[in-house]
Amino acid sequence: PFPALLAWAVYYSRSDYARAAELFAEAAKSYGDKTNEHLYYEAKSLSRNQRDDEALVKYRALSRLGGTFAEHALFQVARLTFLGGDWPAAVKAYEVYAASYKKGRQHEAELNAELPLARLAAGQFERAERELGALVDRQKEPLERARLVELWGAAAEGAGKREVALMRYRAVIDDRPLSLPALLAQSRIIALGEPPPPVILPGTDAVPGAPLSLELPDKTRRLDRVGLDDLAEASLQAEEGRLRAGFGARADEGLCELYGQLASARRRYQIAQTATSWSALRVAPTARTRWQSSCIYPAPYSPLVRDATKKFQLAPAFVYGVMRQESAFRPTVVASANAVALRQIMPPTASRIAAELDVGFEPSRLAAPATNVEFGAFYLRKLLDTFAGRLELAAAAYNAGPSAVSRWLQSGEKLPLDLFLARIPYEETRNYVVRVIGNTARYAYLEGGESAIPPIELALPL
């Protein structure tokens, strides 16, 4: 059926959700066996076109028709109500969904994750605490668990359990130092009038190892000097077997330090995935362990980053924090959405940036580190100016777009930052912000210690 096929094509192209909604509505009138599915995606297209009120009407009507898509629709009623900022009504809508579908719920995981957040926003702290505690018990991934424990502390704080809240906040800082949950926990402790613990515990082994011989092979050095970054890395990689044998028990350290002399960091970061240990990263770097932090948090293209951050008044830690998450320092990587290189900039965005910078733009140049770093820094500066200098909001906008973040702020600006971030409807964006801000804190700490870490404010800009 042509209208249905065209509706799916427009929907998945993400180019015109208003048109997709019209096409799904037309398809729903013509093809009986798929009517509910088309009605559901009509509503979903309306929501993605920022027409949530219309989408809610459609979802409510569909929820009364029965079947699989009726269940999907009833859950979306709860979610859109939550995103709309009516917290008590959102709690009620989630409870209606839970009561309507008691067994084999298709949205069980989302219900368990979102209902406690709605309760927190609505001030139902006791029940939110119980439900968050159950999530903490089931969560195995360390960073996600830290995020939940921090919110669990916020629920205890709201319920008047000050000491319990402080205990949970301190546990987050101890378990996942310099992560976004730890920074949020530290801000919560300060807001309670208590002295915060150190952002990271001191390391114990301060005795450096004997100096290593860190001379690059002649071919590698010459390739790096003339800017042939990929060839320089490939040249050094071809020598890794010989070099490892020469470094002996300190082979990982030696290779990390050698790759640190190159302009790029792709291979260095790859080696770091197995060369570094959490036990070393969990405490402050010492003379013996600092190479591990520098290896897994490398700072490539430093002259380019230095010039761009000076030009656009940015902290290098934030630039590297985004770069690390976007590309893992692969200068030629192209994502599925055609985002390009170190900063994963979309070509249409790059074209607009070039126009604002009044420079010529050739798409093939976007993969060049100089262009990619400058354009990415300009865009970060623009996002920071848009969102009152807030790193967390700029990071969210870099991933999801400034329009989406502005939309979430319209209904959520009175929420504390930790709850606002947890409420972001896209899992990818939630995880992105956690990792970018954690990266930024690490880079800042390595550069200037605890005082260099950007402060985290719980109150959002109005």
LINNOR-V582589 format. One record per run of one state. SS is the DSSP state (@ for helix, = for strand, . for the rest). FROM is the first residue (numbers start at 1). TO is the last residue. If there is no record, write none. Layout:
# LINNOR-V582589
ss={SS SS}
from={FROM FROM}
to={TO TO}
This chain:
# LINNOR-V582589
ss={. @ . @ . @ . @ . @ . @ . @ . @ . @ . @ . @ . = . @ . @ . @ . @ . @ . = . @ . @ . @ . = . = . = @ . @ . @ . @ . @ . = @ . @ . @ . = .}
from={1 2 14 17 31 32 49 52 64 68 85 87 101 108 123 125 139 142 159 162 176 180 192 201 202 218 226 229 238 240 260 266 276 278 282 283 284 290 297 302 313 316 328 334 335 339 341 345 347 358 363 368 369 387 391 401 402 413 416 417 423 427 449 450 453 459 460}
to={1 13 16 30 31 48 51 63 67 84 86 100 107 122 124 138 141 158 161 175 179 191 200 201 217 225 228 237 239 259 265 275 277 281 282 283 289 296 301 312 315 327 333 334 338 340 344 346 357 362 367 368 386 390 400 401 412 415 416 422 426 448 449 452 458 459 462}
